[in-house]
C-alpha cells in the first residue's frame, strides 16, 4: 500500500486536500457537504498523481528514479491503473454529490486540468497555466457546494491562482535536472533554478498581499503581522543558503494557506 500512495504523489495530494478542508471550515459548509467535497478533491488528486507516474514511467526509468515505485519495480502498472479507475469513479460520484455546480467546477477546472498538465502542458512554456486554473478554482469548488451556492470573491480566486503558480515553480525546482535529462521543458526549466526561485518567492508574497488587502475593510492587526512574517521569510528564500530558501518558501506557502482560510471566514 505504501508504494501505491507514493505513486499518487501523496504530499501534493494531501496539501491540496487540506486547503479544501480548511476553506470548507472557514466558509461554514454543512458537515456532510464539507466531508464530501474534501474527499472528492482527494480522490481527484489521487488520479492526477497516479496518471502522472504512469505517463512518466519510461522517463523515470531512464534516469533511474528510486523514489518512483513504478520506475523502481516496487509497484506494477496494472495495479496503479486499477486503482486509478476506482478513484476516478469515486471522484465523479462524490463531486456530483457535493452539488452539480461544485462538481462540474471540480471535474473540469481541477481534475481535467491536472491531467492536461500531465499529458501536454508539463513540457511547454505554459506549464504554469493548469496550476493557475486548478488552484484558482479551489475556492469555487468549496463555495459552490454551500447552501446556497455562491461564487467566491475575485480576490480569493486570484490569490489561490497565484499560490498555485508559485507551487508549480517550487515543485519543479526539486526535479529540474531529472526532467531536463528526459526532455521535459516547462517554464521553470526554461528559466532556470535561480529565476524560478525568485519568481516563486515573488508570487508567494503577492498571494499573501492579495489575501490581506483584497477583502473589503481595513485588514486586521494579525493579518498585517502575518504579512510581515511572509516578507521576512521571503528574504530568507532569496538570500539564504543550502536548503533554507526552499524551506522558507514552503513556509510562506503554508502561511498563505492559513491566511486564505482565515480571511475566507
C-alpha positions, 0 to 999 in steps of 0.5 A, spaced: 500 500 500 505 504 501 508 504 494 501 505 491 500 512 495 507 514 493 505 513 486 499 518 487 504 523 489 501 523 496 504 530 499 501 534 493 495 530 494 494 531 501 496 539 501 491 540 496 486 536 500 487 540 506 486 547 503 479 544 501 478 542 508 480 548 511 476 553 506 470 548 507 471 550 515 472 557 514 466 558 509 461 554 514 459 548 509 454 543 512 458 537 515 456 532 510 457 537 504 464 539 507 466 531 508 464 530 501 467 535 497 474 534 501 474 527 499 472 528 492 478 533 491 482 527 494 480 522 490 481 527 484 488 528 486 489 521 487 488 520 479 492 526 477 498 523 481 497 516 479 496 518 471 502 522 472 507 516 474 504 512 469 505 517 463 512 518 466 514 511 467 519 510 461 522 517 463 523 515 470 526 509 468 531 512 464 534 516 469 533 511 474 528 514 479 528 510 486 523 514 489 518 512 483 515 505 485 513 504 478 520 506 475 523 502 481 519 495 480 516 496 487 509 497 484 506 494 477 502 498 472 496 494 472 495 495 479 496 503 479 491 503 473 486 499 477 486 503 482 486 509 478 479 507 475 476 506 482 478 513 484 476 516 478 469 513 479 469 515 486 471 522 484 465 523 479 460 520 484 462 524 490 463 531 486 456 530 483 454 529 490 457 535 493 452 539 488 452 539 480 455 546 480 461 544 485 462 538 481 462 540 474 467 546 477 471 540 480 471 535 474 473 540 469 477 546 472 481 541 477 481 534 475 481 535 467 486 540 468 491 536 472 491 531 467 492 536 461 498 538 465 500 531 465 499 529 458 501 536 454 502 542 458 508 539 463 513 540 457 511 547 454 512 554 456 505 554 459 506 549 464 504 554 469 497 555 466 493 548 469 496 550 476 493 557 475 486 554 473 486 548 478 488 552 484 484 558 482 478 554 482 479 551 489 475 556 492 469 555 487 469 548 488 468 549 496 463 555 495 459 552 490 457 546 494 454 551 500 447 552 501 446 556 497 451 556 492 455 562 491 461 564 487 467 566 491 470 573 491 475 575 485 480 576 490 480 569 493 480 566 486 486 570 484 490 569 490 489 561 490 491 562 482 497 565 484 499 560 490 498 555 485 503 558 480 508 559 485 507 551 487 508 549 480 515 553 480 517 550 487 515 543 485 519 543 479 525 546 482 526 539 486 526 535 479 529 540 474 535 536 472 531 529 472 526 532 467 531 536 463 535 529 462 528 526 459 526 532 455 521 535 459 521 543 458 516 547 462 517 554 464 521 553 470 526 549 466 526 554 461 528 559 466 532 556 470 533 554 478 535 561 480 529 565 476 524 560 478 526 561 485 525 568 485 519 568 481 516 563 486 518 567 492 515 573 488 508 570 487 508 567 494 508 574 497 503 577 492 498 571 494 499 573 501 498 581 499 492 579 495 489 575 501 490 581 506 488 587 502 483 584 497 477 583 502 473 589 503 475 593 510 481 595 513 485 588 514 486 586 521 492 587 526 494 579 525 493 579 518 498 585 517 503 581 522 502 575 518 504 579 512 510 581 515 512 574 517 511 572 509 516 578 507 521 576 512 521 569 510 521 571 503 528 574 504 530 568 507 528 564 500 532 569 496 538 570 500 539 564 504 543 558 503 543 550 502 536 548 503 533 554 507 530 558 501 526 552 499 524 551 506 522 558 507 518 558 501 514 552 503 513 556 509 510 562 506 506 557 502 503 554 508 502 561 511 498 563 505 494 557 506 492 559 513 491 566 511 486 564 505 482 560 510 482 565 515 480 571 511 475 566 507 471 566 514 
